[in-house]
């Protein structure tokens, strides 16, 4: 609270309490108004002028919404299977999380209660630890994001990004409003889907969850560094049927004309919707950037239209309030592509009542009208979606659902199997025999081992990881990938990940990939070593450390709370760590020093001087 606010409290307090309000309630109200005023001071003047023109009397509510704390959310991974065969979404989602509050509220700021949930023999939940004033993931305190399947808000004080289950791909941390566009696309298993501007991967992983391992997902990012992050997130979430490319929209359109059933364009934008979450975005804003983004969006949408088959659907989205980039981009696109129409969005059914777009905003652009007068027939822009921070628990977002004229089920030349890749088949040589040997020795089969030839092995791998038996394998040097049969030729494209990376063929052996570990359901692994997320050993493992172990030597699927997180190899009483060097987390030390998980059994503790030592449980007085 500022000094100015404190000086003025005394002047108005008597009048306020006369109507039955407490002093504390009054102070909270004044502080909230002070925060809104401070937020307004940071906003660019031209931005404020335009928002006043757009919203009129609603501008004050808009500022109050920007003054609220931004909401945080995660999306549980339906593809991730645990030791008991249930998915992460089934274990931690349905029936556990409460409904989101109807009133806009970023959270009450209470401390989190960290709970490590296990399943007992009867399937009931047992909480192995409870700790106050800690950072972690408490699935019992999640609240539902109304417009997103498996989307949940978490408490402001929580840090799920530093929990081992995050590294296992149990969930993806995603801004709640950003979950809406992929939901609007209504993806179904078996479809061919393109995420054209995909990094860092939130929407791509959301689409992959809808596909359930069936069909083809192409995730593209034009910037190489961001494409690498995208590829890592696809891997972490255990996605098998996704191809990650690093290309321009124009080049992709040359390779995939009329190929996709669904296309998502989450376009680069001026980022006005992130002003509350990221104050630096205010400093980077300029009218020139708004205009530049609008021009770039026009080009991206034109290429997306080329890649969508007749009857297909396209979702266009941004995280900005700028009419030039929202309704303006849609109107200009429809003016150039009369074969597209705007489809209605059932906003009331997903808790987004009153979040309509409007053609009236087109005249409120920073540099004048968002489109020229001859480009504004009745495009029904009220069917588009505007997510306002004062109306929902989320940041500013815009989305439009468009459909291309034509018959979705009519076959086109670009979808003819002749245009699809036959795959660079791996030779039946000694190296491939090493792969077969690994699979037979470490994975549970549902077919007779004697009949599991080359084709049978890869069909079995596809079945186990959820892709189905209609799969191909291709080789890039010594690396072997599994791809859907519908994956087209990728020759000439910059490809970071053509499908599921199975592993690398080395001299006299096959080394399984980290991607395979994350995609493999633990129930199919012959050797599994399960770590408790409350055990410091789990953090030590993710930092790259080994630990003493007894058992049959060979490859082990390492799990945390029943969910696979990587490979280990047991030899000489030591579980050797095969967690990728580039993914090892140095920040887990501080996180686990803060955690106070009460342990009911002895555990292994690591020190640089003594190595791993067996310790007895210690009662933490803070619990």
Secondary structure, 3 states (H helix, E strand, C coil): CCHHHHHHHHHHHHHHHCCCCCHHHHHHHHHHHHHHHHHHHHCCHHHHHHHHHHHHHHHHHHHHHHHCCCCEEEEECCCCEECCCCEHHHHHCCCCCECCCCCCCCCCCCCCCEEEEEECCCCCEEEEEEECCCCCCCHHHCEECCCCCCEEEECCCCCHHHCHHHHCCCEEECCHHHHHHHHHCCCCCCCEEEECCCCCCHHHHHHHHHHCCCCEEEEECCCHHHHHHHHHHHHHCCCCCEEEECCCHHHHHHHCCCCEEEEEEECCCCCHHHCCCCCHHHHHCCHHHHHHHHHHHHHHHHHHHHHEEEEEEEEEEECCCCCCCCHHHHHHHHHHCCCEEECCCCCHHHCCCCCECCHHHHHHECCECCCCHHHCCCCCHHHCEEECCCCCCCCCEEEEEEEECCCCCCCCHHHCHHHECCCCCCCCCHHHHHHHHHHHHHECCCCCHHHCCHHHHHHHHHHHHCCCCCEEEEEECCEEEEEECCCECCCCCCEEECCEEEEEEECCEEEECHHHHHHCCHHHECCEEEECCCCHHHHHHHCCCCEECCCCCEEEEEEECCEEEEEEEEECCEEEECCCHHHCCCCHHHHHHHCCCCCCCCEEEEECCCEEEEECCCCCCCC
